[in-house]
Amino acid sequence: MSRNFYILAATLLLFALISAGMGLVPSTFQPGLPANGTLWRTLALLLLLGALGCGLIGMLSHLFEQVDRRSEQSRQTERERRRERRPKP
């Protein structure tokens, strides 16, 4: 699950870099596109914030998956220890 968030964060970061680059290009190279540089920089900033948010969600979901996996392993080892300690009739 966290891998999907990492891929989404990388894609949003790529689009943010492209948008930031478009903000630096003069308007004569952009026929038919919005020529306002602040619009491109604002879009780049929003995409960057989205990428950072997706990266954070990806890290937190990976962290919680790891905690769940380790707690399940510790429960299983504790259960096996109790079975070994139990006297056999």
Residue frames as a rotation matrix with the C-alpha (Angstrom) as fourth column:
MET 1
0.567 0.824 0.000 0.00
0.824 -0.567 0.000 0.00
0.000 0.000 -1.000 0.00
SER 2
0.489 -0.428 -0.760 2.78
0.154 -0.815 0.558 2.44
-0.858 -0.390 -0.333 0.88
ARG 3
-0.544 -0.711 0.446 4.48
0.552 0.097 0.828 1.77
-0.632 0.697 0.339 -2.46
ASN 4
0.069 0.658 0.750 1.48
0.971 -0.216 0.101 3.27
0.228 0.721 -0.654 -4.24
PHE 5
0.891 0.240 -0.385 1.82
0.366 -0.882 0.297 6.45
-0.268 -0.405 -0.874 -2.20
TYR 6
0.001 -0.964 -0.264 5.53
0.196 -0.259 0.946 6.63
-0.981 -0.053 0.189 -2.99
ILE 7
-0.522 -0.139 0.842 4.81
0.830 0.144 0.538 6.31
-0.196 0.980 0.040 -6.71
LEU 8
0.522 0.783 0.338 2.12
0.813 -0.576 0.080 8.99
0.258 0.233 -0.938 -6.49
ALA 9
0.699 -0.334 -0.632 4.50
0.209 -0.750 0.627 11.28
-0.684 -0.571 -0.455 -4.58
ALA 10
-0.399 -0.903 0.162 7.21
0.408 -0.017 0.913 10.82
-0.822 0.430 0.375 -7.21
THR 11
-0.246 0.393 0.886 4.75
0.957 -0.048 0.287 11.55
0.155 0.918 -0.365 -10.01
LEU 12
0.814 0.573 -0.092 3.48
0.579 -0.791 0.197 14.70
0.040 -0.214 -0.976 -8.31
LEU 13
0.335 -0.786 -0.520 7.06
0.190 -0.484 0.854 15.80
-0.923 -0.385 -0.013 -7.69
LEU 14
-0.541 -0.507 0.671 7.88
0.725 0.122 0.678 15.32
-0.425 0.853 0.302 -11.37
PHE 15
0.181 0.701 0.690 4.89
0.890 -0.415 0.189 17.43
0.418 0.580 -0.699 -12.39
ALA 16
0.833 0.056 -0.551 5.87
0.384 -0.775 0.501 20.06
-0.399 -0.629 -0.667 -9.81
LEU 17
-0.170 -0.968 -0.182 9.33
0.340 -0.231 0.911 20.29
-0.925 0.093 0.369 -11.33
ILE 18
-0.472 0.086 0.877 7.86
0.880 -0.015 0.475 20.59
0.054 0.996 -0.069 -14.81
SER 19
0.612 0.773 0.167 5.50
0.741 -0.634 0.221 23.33
0.277 -0.012 -0.961 -13.62
ALA 20
0.561 -0.496 -0.663 8.35
0.274 -0.644 0.714 25.18
-0.781 -0.582 -0.225 -11.94
GLY 21
-0.530 -0.771 0.352 10.30
0.563 -0.010 0.826 24.96
-0.634 0.636 0.440 -15.17
MET 22
-0.075 0.603 0.794 7.34
0.940 -0.224 0.258 26.35
0.334 0.766 -0.550 -17.10
GLY 23
0.811 0.362 -0.460 7.31
0.535 -0.777 0.331 29.31
-0.238 -0.514 -0.824 -14.74
LEU 24
0.085 -0.885 -0.458 10.88
0.172 -0.440 0.881 30.12
-0.981 -0.154 0.114 -15.75
VAL 25
-0.484 -0.223 0.846 10.31
0.831 0.187 0.524 29.81
-0.275 0.957 0.094 -19.52
PRO 26
-0.858 0.177 -0.482 9.42
-0.230 -0.972 0.051 33.05
-0.460 0.155 0.875 -21.32
SER 27
-0.004 0.987 0.160 5.85
-0.102 0.158 -0.982 33.36
-0.995 -0.020 0.100 -22.56
THR 28
0.097 0.022 -0.995 6.92
-0.960 -0.261 -0.099 33.44
-0.262 0.965 -0.004 -26.22
PHE 29
-0.815 -0.451 -0.365 7.73
-0.529 0.835 0.149 29.72
0.238 0.315 -0.919 -26.00
GLN 30
-0.811 0.568 0.140 4.26
0.319 0.630 -0.708 28.87
-0.491 -0.530 -0.692 -24.68
PRO 31
-0.802 0.572 -0.173 1.71
-0.528 -0.541 0.655 29.59
0.281 0.617 0.735 -27.41
GLY 32
-0.031 0.922 -0.386 -1.80
-0.287 0.362 0.887 28.83
0.958 0.138 0.253 -26.21
LEU 33
-0.033 -0.031 -0.999 -0.73
0.823 0.566 -0.045 28.13
0.567 -0.824 0.007 -22.62
PRO 34
0.927 0.340 -0.155 -1.19
0.363 -0.716 0.597 30.42
0.092 -0.610 -0.787 -19.63
ALA 35
0.245 -0.884 0.398 1.72
0.394 -0.284 -0.874 32.84
0.886 0.371 0.279 -19.78
ASN 36
0.610 0.020 0.792 1.45
-0.596 -0.648 0.475 34.04
0.523 -0.762 -0.383 -16.22
GLY 37
-0.292 -0.850 -0.439 4.55
-0.223 0.507 -0.833 32.81
0.930 -0.146 -0.338 -14.36
THR 38
-0.654 0.069 0.753 2.91
-0.756 -0.092 -0.648 33.09
0.025 -0.993 0.113 -10.97
LEU 39
0.503 0.864 -0.035 0.23
-0.864 0.502 -0.026 30.65
-0.004 0.043 0.999 -12.07
TRP 40
0.462 -0.411 -0.786 2.87
-0.162 0.832 -0.531 28.05
0.872 0.373 0.318 -12.91
ARG 41
-0.644 -0.747 0.167 4.74
-0.278 0.025 -0.960 28.67
0.713 -0.664 -0.224 -9.68
THR 42
-0.241 0.652 0.719 1.53
-0.962 -0.060 -0.268 28.38
-0.132 -0.756 0.641 -7.66
LEU 43
0.754 0.502 -0.424 0.70
-0.590 0.801 -0.100 25.11
0.290 0.325 0.900 -9.41
ALA 44
0.015 -0.843 -0.537 4.25
-0.094 0.534 -0.840 23.87
0.995 0.063 -0.072 -8.76
LEU 45
-0.708 -0.257 0.658 3.92
-0.626 -0.203 -0.753 24.75
0.327 -0.945 -0.017 -5.08
LEU 46
0.224 0.878 0.422 0.58
-0.955 0.285 -0.086 22.95
-0.196 -0.384 0.902 -4.76
LEU 47
0.721 -0.017 -0.693 1.93
-0.319 0.879 -0.354 19.87
0.616 0.476 0.628 -6.54
LEU 48
-0.384 -0.919 -0.092 5.00
-0.219 0.187 -0.958 19.91
0.897 -0.347 -0.273 -4.31
LEU 49
-0.497 0.282 0.821 2.82
-0.867 -0.117 -0.484 20.07
-0.040 -0.952 0.302 -1.19
GLY 50
0.644 0.758 -0.101 0.74
-0.765 0.639 -0.077 17.20
0.006 0.127 0.992 -2.55
ALA 51
0.360 -0.607 -0.708 3.88
-0.165 0.706 -0.689 15.17
0.918 0.365 0.153 -3.20
LEU 52
-0.683 -0.622 0.384 5.15
-0.450 -0.055 -0.891 15.83
0.575 -0.781 -0.242 0.32
GLY 53
-0.075 0.758 0.648 1.77
-0.974 0.084 -0.210 14.85
-0.213 -0.647 0.732 1.77
CYS 54
0.792 0.357 -0.495 1.67
-0.506 0.837 -0.207 11.61
0.341 0.414 0.844 -0.23
GLY 55
-0.092 -0.910 -0.405 5.23
-0.163 0.415 -0.895 10.82
0.982 -0.016 -0.187 0.83
LEU 56
-0.654 -0.086 0.752 4.29
-0.735 -0.161 -0.658 11.37
0.178 -0.983 0.042 4.46
ILE 57
0.412 0.871 0.269 1.23
-0.889 0.449 -0.092 9.14
-0.201 -0.202 0.959 4.14
GLY 58
0.605 -0.255 -0.754 3.38
-0.311 0.797 -0.518 6.49
0.733 0.548 0.402 2.46
MET 59
-0.512 -0.859 0.018 5.94
-0.301 0.159 -0.940 6.57
0.805 -0.487 -0.340 5.27
LEU 60
-0.456 0.393 0.799 3.30
-0.880 -0.064 -0.471 6.44
-0.134 -0.917 0.375 8.00
SER 61
0.672 0.725 -0.150 1.43
-0.740 0.665 -0.099 3.56
0.028 0.178 0.984 6.36
HIS 62
0.258 -0.670 -0.696 4.71
-0.165 0.680 -0.715 1.65
0.952 0.299 0.065 5.97
LEU 63
-0.686 -0.510 0.519 5.50
-0.544 -0.115 -0.831 2.34
0.483 -0.853 -0.199 9.62
PHE 64
-0.064 0.749 0.659 2.13
-0.945 0.166 -0.281 1.05
-0.320 -0.641 0.698 10.81
GLU 65
0.729 0.244 -0.640 2.36
-0.510 0.817 -0.269 -2.02
0.457 0.522 0.720 8.56
GLN 66
-0.217 -0.904 -0.369 5.73
-0.184 0.409 -0.894 -2.81
0.959 -0.126 -0.255 10.13
VAL 67
-0.653 0.043 0.756 4.36
-0.754 -0.126 -0.645 -2.37
0.067 -0.991 0.115 13.65
ASP 68
0.451 0.883 0.132 1.43
-0.879 0.465 -0.104 -4.67
-0.153 -0.069 0.986 12.86
ARG 69
0.542 -0.307 -0.782 3.76
-0.300 0.799 -0.521 -7.28
0.785 0.517 0.341 11.40
ARG 70
-0.556 -0.831 0.008 6.11
-0.271 0.171 -0.947 -7.20
0.786 -0.529 -0.320 14.40
SER 71
-0.398 0.468 0.789 3.29
-0.903 -0.050 -0.426 -7.33
-0.160 -0.883 0.442 16.93
GLU 72
0.701 0.649 -0.295 1.82
-0.700 0.706 -0.109 -10.34
0.138 0.282 0.949 15.13
GLN 73
0.168 -0.731 -0.661 5.21
-0.143 0.645 -0.750 -12.07
0.975 0.221 0.004 15.17
SER 74
-0.748 -0.453 0.485 5.65
-0.508 -0.080 -0.858 -11.39
0.427 -0.888 -0.170 18.88
ARG 75
0.108 0.859 0.501 2.17
-0.971 0.199 -0.132 -12.74
-0.213 -0.472 0.855 19.60
GLN 76
0.739 0.163 -0.654 2.96
-0.431 0.860 -0.272 -15.93
0.519 0.483 0.706 17.70
THR 77
-0.268 -0.901 -0.340 6.28
-0.120 0.382 -0.917 -16.46
0.956 -0.205 -0.210 19.47
GLU 78
-0.626 0.114 0.772 4.63
-0.776 -0.184 -0.603 -15.86
0.073 -0.976 0.203 22.85
ARG 79
0.492 0.870 0.034 1.89
-0.869 0.493 -0.037 -18.35
-0.049 -0.011 0.999 21.96
GLU 80
0.485 -0.391 -0.782 4.51
-0.190 0.826 -0.531 -20.94
0.854 0.406 0.326 20.98
ARG 81
-0.631 -0.734 0.249 6.39
-0.365 -0.002 -0.931 -20.41
0.684 -0.679 -0.267 24.25
ARG 82
-0.228 0.635 0.738 3.21
-0.955 0.003 -0.298 -20.96
-0.192 -0.773 0.605 26.26
ARG 83
0.743 0.498 -0.447 2.54
-0.606 0.785 -0.131 -24.16
0.286 0.368 0.885 24.36
GLU 84
0.037 -0.821 -0.570 6.04
-0.104 0.564 -0.819 -25.43
0.994 0.089 -0.065 25.09
ARG 85
-0.737 -0.318 0.596 5.71
-0.563 -0.199 -0.802 -24.63
0.374 -0.927 -0.033 28.82
ARG 86
0.261 0.931 0.257 2.36
-0.954 0.208 0.215 -26.38
0.147 -0.301 0.942 29.11
PRO 87
-0.564 -0.448 0.694 2.76
-0.596 0.802 0.034 -29.79
-0.571 -0.395 -0.720 30.76
LYS 88
-0.353 0.391 -0.850 1.83
-0.753 0.421 0.506 -32.68
0.556 0.818 0.146 28.53
PRO 89
0.334 0.562 0.757 -0.52
-0.908 0.406 0.099 -35.29
-0.252 -0.721 0.646 29.96
